[in-house]
Amino acid sequence: MILGVGTDLVEIERMGRACEKDYFVMRTFTEMESRQAKGSASKLAGSFAVKEAVAKVLGTGFRTFMPIDIEVLRDGLGKPYVRLYGGALARFQEMGLQRIEVSITNTKEWAMAFAVGEGEKAGKERDNAAACNGKTGEGD
């Protein structure tokens, strides 16, 4: 069941300027993210867009955690995935999420990301959501 979706759009040039400030990079990206990006403003913009999209999946934005609590990495084929830490991980567990899938696309000027959180709602939350959808519960 989809429990949350999020999307974000980041201007690559603006991210490049922000990354000129060491404190921004250190507070926003993990060491592994920085290493994988190899200084590419396009990759960092894509990763930041994922962080924003995941914060929207979690339904809080960056209120109870920081961008660095969402680590965006790429597998051997370049497919992005996330690892969660601190408050982001706590919110993930609180929501009953089981996984978050992400996708990134870029143009010359923009990086866009989309995230989907999947899991099972528990107890009353699930029953209330079913009622809002015109269903009465399991088996409908």
GUGULO-679328 format. One record per residue (C-alpha): residue number from 1; residue in three letters; x, y, z. Coordinates in Angstrom, 1 decimal, padded with zeros to 4 digits, m for minus. Example, Ala and Ser with C-alpha at 12.3 -4.5 7.8 and 13.67 -1.06 7.14 Angstrom:
REM residues 2
NODE   pos   code       xx       yy       zz
NODE     1    ala    012.3   m004.5    007.8
NODE     2    ser    013.7   m001.1    007.1
//
This chain:
REM residues 140
NODE   pos   code       xx       yy       zz
NODE     1    met    000.0    000.0    000.0
NODE     2    ile    001.3    003.5   m000.9
NODE     3    leu    001.6    005.5    002.3
NODE     4    gly    003.3    008.6    000.9
NODE     5    val    004.5    010.2   m002.2
NODE     6    gly    006.8    013.2   m002.8
NODE     7    thr    008.5    015.1   m005.6
NODE     8    asp    011.0    017.9   m005.8
NODE     9    leu    012.7    020.1   m008.4
NODE    10    val    016.1    021.7   m007.9
NODE    11    glu    018.0    024.2   m010.0
NODE    12    ile    021.4    022.7   m010.7
NODE    13    glu    023.3    026.0   m010.9
NODE    14    arg    021.8    027.1   m007.6
NODE    15    met    023.0    023.8   m006.0
NODE    16    gly    026.4    024.4   m007.4
NODE    17    arg    026.6    027.8   m005.7
NODE    18    ala    025.4    026.4   m002.4
NODE    19    cys    028.0    023.6   m002.5
NODE    20    glu    030.7    026.2   m002.7
NODE    21    lys    030.1    026.7    001.0
NODE    22    asp    031.7    023.8    003.0
NODE    23    tyr    029.2    024.1    005.9
NODE    24    phe    026.3    023.5    003.5
NODE    25    val    027.9    020.3    002.1
NODE    26    met    028.8    019.0    005.6
NODE    27    arg    025.3    019.6    007.0
NODE    28    thr    023.5    018.3    003.9
NODE    29    phe    025.4    015.4    002.4
NODE    30    thr    027.1    012.3    003.9
NODE    31    glu    030.8    011.5    003.1
NODE    32    met    029.6    008.7    000.8
NODE    33    glu    027.2    011.0   m001.1
NODE    34    ser    030.0    013.5   m001.7
NODE    35    arg    032.4    010.8   m002.8
NODE    36    gln    029.9    009.4   m005.3
NODE    37    ala    029.0    012.8   m006.7
NODE    38    lys    032.7    013.6   m007.3
NODE    39    gly    031.9    017.3   m007.2
NODE    40    ser    029.1    017.1   m009.8
NODE    41    ala    026.5    019.8   m009.1
NODE    42    ser    024.0    017.8   m011.2
NODE    43    lys    024.4    014.7   m009.0
NODE    44    leu    024.3    016.7   m005.8
NODE    45    ala    021.2    018.5   m007.0
NODE    46    gly    019.5    015.1   m007.8
NODE    47    ser    020.4    013.8   m004.4
NODE    48    phe    019.1    017.0   m002.7
NODE    49    ala    015.8    016.6   m004.7
NODE    50    val    015.5    013.1   m003.4
NODE    51    lys    016.0    014.2    000.1
NODE    52    glu    013.2    016.8   m000.3
NODE    53    ala    010.9    014.2   m002.0
NODE    54    val    011.6    011.6    000.8
NODE    55    ala    010.8    014.3    003.5
NODE    56    lys    007.5    014.8    001.8
NODE    57    val    006.9    011.0    001.8
NODE    58    leu    007.5    011.1    005.5
NODE    59    gly    004.9    013.9    005.7
NODE    60    thr    006.9    016.3    007.9
NODE    61    gly    009.4    018.0    005.7
NODE    62    phe    012.6    018.8    007.6
NODE    63    arg    011.0    019.4    011.0
NODE    64    thr    012.1    016.4    013.0
NODE    65    phe    015.3    015.5    011.1
NODE    66    met    017.9    017.1    008.8
NODE    67    pro    018.7    016.5    005.1
NODE    68    ile    021.8    014.5    006.2
NODE    69    asp    019.5    011.9    007.9
NODE    70    ile    018.5    010.9    004.3
NODE    71    glu    021.4    009.4    002.4
NODE    72    val    021.0    009.1   m001.3
NODE    73    leu    023.3    006.6   m003.0
NODE    74    arg    023.5    004.9   m006.4
NODE    75    asp    024.0    001.2   m007.1
NODE    76    gly    026.4   m000.3   m009.6
NODE    77    leu    023.9    000.5   m012.4
NODE    78    gly    023.3    004.0   m011.3
NODE    79    lys    019.9    003.4   m009.7
NODE    80    pro    019.3    005.7   m006.7
NODE    81    tyr    018.3    004.4   m003.3
NODE    82    val    018.1    005.8    000.2
NODE    83    arg    019.3    005.0    003.6
NODE    84    leu    017.6    006.7    006.6
NODE    85    tyr    019.1    007.7    009.9
NODE    86    gly    018.0    009.5    013.1
NODE    87    gly    014.7    011.3    012.9
NODE    88    ala    014.0    010.2    009.3
NODE    89    leu    014.4    006.5    010.3
NODE    90    ala    012.2    007.0    013.3
NODE    91    arg    009.4    008.6    011.2
NODE    92    phe    009.8    005.8    008.6
NODE    93    gln    009.2    003.2    011.4
NODE    94    glu    006.4    005.3    013.0
NODE    95    met    004.5    005.4    009.7
NODE    96    gly    004.8    001.6    009.2
NODE    97    leu    006.8    002.1    006.0
NODE    98    gln    008.6   m000.9    004.7
NODE    99    arg    010.5    000.7    001.8
NODE   100    ile    011.0    003.9   m000.2
NODE   101    glu    011.6    003.8   m003.9
NODE   102    val    013.1    006.9   m005.6
NODE   103    ser    013.8    008.1   m009.1
NODE   104    ile    015.9    011.0   m010.4
NODE   105    thr    015.9    012.8   m013.8
NODE   106    asn    018.0    015.7   m014.9
NODE   107    thr    018.1    018.3   m017.7
NODE   108    lys    020.9    020.7   m018.2
NODE   109    glu    019.3    023.1   m015.7
NODE   110    trp    017.1    021.1   m013.4
NODE   111    ala    017.2    017.9   m011.3
NODE   112    met    013.9    016.3   m010.4
NODE   113    ala    013.2    013.4   m008.0
NODE   114    phe    010.1    011.4   m007.2
NODE   115    ala    009.7    009.1   m004.1
NODE   116    val    007.1    006.6   m003.1
NODE   117    gly    006.8    005.1    000.4
NODE   118    glu    005.2    001.7    000.7
NODE   119    gly    004.0   m000.2    003.8
NODE   120    glu    001.0   m001.4    005.8
NODE   121    lys   m000.9    000.9    008.1
NODE   122    ala   m001.7   m000.5    011.5
NODE   123    gly   m004.8   m000.4    013.7
NODE   124    lys   m007.1    002.6    013.7
NODE   125    glu   m005.1    004.6    011.2
NODE   126    arg   m005.7    001.9    008.6
NODE   127    asp   m009.4    001.6    009.4
NODE   128    asn   m009.8    005.4    009.3
NODE   129    ala   m008.0    005.6    005.9
NODE   130    ala   m010.2    002.8    004.6
NODE   131    ala   m013.3    004.7    005.8
NODE   132    cys   m012.1    007.9    004.0
NODE   133    asn   m011.8    005.9    000.8
NODE   134    gly   m015.4    004.6    001.1
NODE   135    lys   m014.4    001.2    002.3
NODE   136    thr   m015.3   m000.5    005.5
NODE   137    gly   m012.1   m002.4    006.2
NODE   138    glu   m010.4   m005.7    005.2
NODE   139    gly   m011.9   m007.8    002.5
NODE   140    asp   m013.6   m004.8    000.6
//
